Amino acid sequence: MAVVVQFLVRKFIDGLAEEGASELPFSTYFCDMRAELEKATISSSNADELRECMYELNNLLSQCRMLIDQTNTSSCFSLSKAWNSNKVKKRVVAVKRRVLQCVQHDPNGDAAALQEDSSTTGFSRWTTSWPEQSMIHGFDQQLSELEQKAFRNCSPGRLTGVGIVGMGGIGKTALAQLVFNSQQARGRYFPRIWVCLSRTACAAKDVRKEVLQSILMALGLEEEIVLSIDGGGTSLGDLESAVHEKLKGKRYLIVFDDVWKIDGWYADVVGPHNALPGSDQQSNCLALSLPKERGGVVVVTSRLEQAAEMMVGKSSVYRVQPLVDRESSWAIFMDALSKARPALPKERRAIDLTTINNMKEEILETCSGLPSMAKAMADIFADRLSSPASTSSQELSLSGGIVK
């Protein structure tokens, strides 16, 4: 695991050098993280968390490159671009806080240095409703069981809840994406809404407003209109009323992906509450924004079983298991490796598949049935294959230093 993290750290540092840090948006944050990562010690106590940070950090680096391209191709001010840039900044600040917490001895990280940023911290990870095809192998049985839970009762007057829980990298988001895009979902529910509800860097950060805004934008409201709705204060009444009105009379499916920490406002979203926010009954929960008269489905994914239980109920929780079929892990690895091949130098694209196949058992043992680990392993092998060294089994050996 530690060497996987080392690979991801090196990928970030090399990418930052290649791009030219001074040209990137939010370059100060990236340079601060690079300085800490270059001297960091990776151990069993921080490897899991740091791995998640590095996935997010490399993703953010790509998004910042896109921001540069957008700026270079258009000189006109765009509220949409400003909104997206602000969201990226929030995520950069959030992942910086997490990186510092991982690599510094102080469990609170560099609190003094980040205090000024606490008001701008936001989502630290972002997902979409579209599945990554190289990760979709071996989920048939679990998908079938989830669909039975989600679509077992489509009667009006109630919402059906499903909580997908399990360790990081096990495939919770992938399963939610498959449910979201299934034939049953497309045929029965409209609209279908995807909301990423990731962990915030600041525990006190109130993301309820952003959650409601995300729902409204997914429902087709222009960003200018959404931003003009007064969601300030503690009640969030105007935004809640707007969500309720847009969903009223519809049979919908909504996914809250990557839930980390929630409070009472998120509790029992599939409960009997059906009053219109802004009426005599004061709104104090997300459930009041979700009308029930036509029925619908709410899917929640989380590493924290307690969070999923709080939102959809204990009986609705589904625990994702590692892939039992080793060939599925192998298919994910090979698909991801194939996807990485175009990025290799031309003379290195002829991957010695015999060498790779000879290491199959060692690779699968390292993956441990986790789809994300299979993909990370493919990235590592693609990186090694891009070097001028030979691709012998001895030089690629996992026990020889790539992954332990």
N, C-alpha and C positions, 0 to 999 in steps of 0.2 A: 504493500500500500504506500509506503513512504516514497518508493521510487516512482510510482505513478504521480504522486504530488510533485516530486522533483521535476518530472517531465513537463507537467502543466505549468509549473513556475518558470521553467526555462522557455517554454513556448510563449508565455506572456512577456518575459524580458526581451526575447529576440524580436517578438512582434512590435514591441514598443520602440526598440532601436531601429527596426526596419522602417517604421512609419515616420519616425522623427517626433519625439515627444513634444517638442515645442510647437508643432503644428496641430496637435490634437486639442479638441475641447477638453476642459477640465484637466489639463496636463499636470498641474501641481499635485492633484490627488494621485494620478498614476505614478508620478515620479516618487512621491512619498512611499507608496506601496512597494515600488521596485526596490527602494533603498532598504526597507525593512525585510523584504523577502530575500534579498541577496545575502543577508547575514543571519537569516532565520535558521533555527534548528527544528527539523521535522521529527516528531516522535509519535508513538502510539496514542498519546493523549490529545494531539491536535490534528492528526492526519485526516480523519474523516471530515471534520469541519473545514479544514483548509482545502481539501479536495473540492468541496462544494463551492467554496469561495473562488477557487481558481477557474472552475467551469464558468461561473458567473463573470469573472473578471475578463476572461478571454472573449466571452460573448459581448461584453460591454465595449471592449476594444474594437471589435468589428462594427458595432453600432456607431461608435464615434467616427469611424472612417466614413460611414454612410452620411453622417451629419456634415462632414467636410465636403463630400461630393454634392450634397443638396445645396450647401452654401455657395459652392463654386458654379453651380449651374443656374442659380437664380439669385438675383439681387433684390427681389421684392420681399417685403416683410410678409410673413404668413403666420397667423395665429396658431394654425395647426402645427407648424414647424416649431414655434416657440413652446407650445404645449409639450411636444415630443422631446425637445431639448431639455426642458425642465424635469420631465420624468426620468430621462437618462441621468441627469445630474443627481437626482435623488437616489438612484440606484448606485451610482458611483460612490457617493458619500456613505451609503449604507454598507457597501461591501468593503470600503476602506475601514470602517469601524470594526467589522467582523475580522478582517485580516489582522489588524493591530491586536485584537483580543486573542487571536490564535498564536501570534508569534512573539508577543511580549510576555514577560513574567507577570505583569500586573493583570489579573483576570478582568479588570474593567477597561483594559486597553489604555490608550493615551487620552484619557477623559478630558484633560485640560485642553489639549490641542484640538479636540473635536467638539468642544462645548459650543463653539460658535456655529457649528453645522447642525446641531441637534434639531433645529426647527425645520431643516430642509430634508431630513432623512426620509426615505420612502421605501418602496418595494425593493428587495434585494435579489429577486429572481423573477423572471418573466416567462410565462408559458402561453401557448396558443392552442386553439382547438384542432390544429392540423397535426396528425401523427407523423413522426419521423419513420419512414418506411424501414430503414435499416434496424430499427429497434423492435419491429413488430413480428416476432416469431414466438411460438410456444404458448400463446395466451388463449387458445381456442376454448379450453375447458373453463378457465376462470372467467372468460368473457361471457360464455353461456350462462354460468351461475349468476353473474352480475346482471345480465339482461333479465333473468327471471325475477330477481329482486326488484329491479327498477321498473319493469313494465307489468308486474303481476296484477296491479290494481289501478286501472285508469278511470275509475268512477269519478264523476263530478263531486265537488264539495270537499275534496281533500288533496293534499300533495303527498307523493310517495318519496321517501328519503332513502338514500344509500350513502354510507360512509366507507370509503376505500382507504384502508390503513396499512402501514407496513414501513419497513426501514427504507432509508434513502437509497435510490437507484434500483429499487426492486420492480418498478414498472407501474406505479400507481397512476401517474399522469397518462402513460400510454394506454392503460385500460380505460380511463375516463375518456380519452380521445376516441377510442374504439366505440364506446357506448354512445358518445355524442354524435358520431358519424354513422351509426348503424342504420340499417334500413328501417327498423322499427321506430327509431327516434325521428328519422327524417319523415316517415309516413304519418306519425301520430301527433307530433309536437311542432308548433310554430308560435312564437319564435323559439330558437335555441340560442342560449346565451352562455358565453364562457367568461368567467371572471377569475383572474389570478389574484389570490389573497395571500401573498407571500409574507414572510416574517419581515418586520421592520427593524431597523437598527436600534431605534430608541423605543424602549418598552412603553413609554408614555405616549407615543405617537398615536393619534387618532386617525385611522385610515377609513373610517366609516363613510366620510364624505366622498373619498376617492372610489370606494366600492360602488356607491350609488351612482356616481358620475359614470363609471365604467358600464354599469347596466344600461343607463340611458343612452350612451353612445352606441352600445351594441344594438339597441332598439332603433337606431337610425336617426337620433336627434343630432343636429349639427353641434359641433364643439362650442361654437359661439353661444348657442342657446343654452347648452348645458352649463357652461361657465357663468352665464348670467343668472342662473337660478341661485337664490340665496340659500346656501347650505351652512351658513355660519351658526355660531352659538352651539348649544348642547342638544337641541331637539332635532335638528336636521329635517324639520317638518316639511319644508317646501320640496326638498329632494325626494323624500319618502312619498309624498303625495304624487309627485310627477311619475315616479316608478310605478306606483299603484295604478294610476290612470292609464299608463301605457300598456300595462299587462292585463288590465281589466277585460274580462270577456274572452281571454285567450287561454288555450291549453299549451303551456310552455314547458321547456326543459332548461334548467340552469345549472351550470357546474361552478362550484367554488373550489378552485384548485390550489393546492399547496397551503392549506391552513396551518398556521403555527400557534398563534396565541389569540384567543378570543375572550370577550367579556359577555355580560348578560344580553347585550344588544343583539348578538348573533344567535342566541339560544333558541332552540325549538323552532327552527324556520319552517318545519312542516306541520306545526301545531294548528289548533283550531282557530287562531286569531284571524279575523276577516274584516275588521273594521277599517274604514277608509281613514288614513292619516289626515289630520286636520279636522276631524269630526269631534264630537264631544269627548270621545275616548282619546286620551293623550297617547301619542305614539312614543313608545320606549323600546321598540325592538324591530329588527329587520323583518320578522314574520308579518308585521302589519303592512309592510310594503308589498307583500306577495299574495295577491288574491287567490282564493281557493275554489271559486264557484265552478270553474270548468275543469279542475283537476290539473295535474302536472307532476313533474319529477324534479327533485333537487339532489344533485350528486356532490359529495364533499370528498376531497382527498386530503390526507394528512399523515404525517409520521406519528402524531399524537392521538392515540385512540380516544383519550378523554375529550379532546376537542371535537372529534367527529361525533362522539356520543352526545355531546352537549347540543349539537346542531340538529341531528337527525334521529337520535335515540339509540340505545344500546342494541336493541334487536335488529337494527338496520345496518350494523357495522359488518363489513366484509374484510377479512384479513388476507392480504396478498401474500402468496408463498413464492420462494425462489423457483426458478424454472427447473422442473424435474427432468425434462427431456434434454440431455446434454447436447443433442444435435441442434436444438433450438438456439442454445448459447453459441454453438459453432456457426450457425447461419448468421447470427447477428454480427459475430466477429468478422466473418468473411465478407458480408455485405458492407460493413463499415470500412474494412481494408480496401475493398474494391472502390468504394467512394473516394478514398484518400489517394488512390493511385494517380489520377490526373494531375495532382499537385506535385508529384514527384518529377525530378529531371527525366528527360526522355530516355536517357540511357539506363535509368534505374526502374523503368516501369515494368520490365519483364521480371516480375517477382518469382523467385524460386519457390513454387508451390510445393515441391517435394520437401524442401527444407521446412516450410511452414507446417505441412501435414505431419512431419516427423515429430513436431512439438505439440501436436494437438492435445494430448492428455495433460501436458504441463500447463498449457494455456487454459484449458477447461477447469483444471483444479484451481487455478488462480481466480478465474471468473466467479466461481462459487454460485452459479445460477443467477447472478445479477446482470441484467441487460446493460446497465450503464458501465459496469466493469468490463464487459466484453467489448464495448465500443471504445473505452479508454485504452484497452490492450491493443486494439487495432490501430489507434492513433500512435501509440508507442512504436509498434512495428513499422508503420509507415515512415515515422521519423528516422528509425534506424536504417531502413532501406534506402532513405534518401541520401545517406552518407556514402562516400566512395569505398567504404570498407566492404569486405565480402559478406555474404549473407549465409554463412555456414551456421549450422545448428549451435556450434560451440559459441560463436560470437553473438548469437541472438538469444542464448540460453537465459531463461528467466532466473534460474538459480545462480547464474553468473553475474547478476547485478541489475537486470532491467526491472524486475518486479520480485518482491519478496513478500 
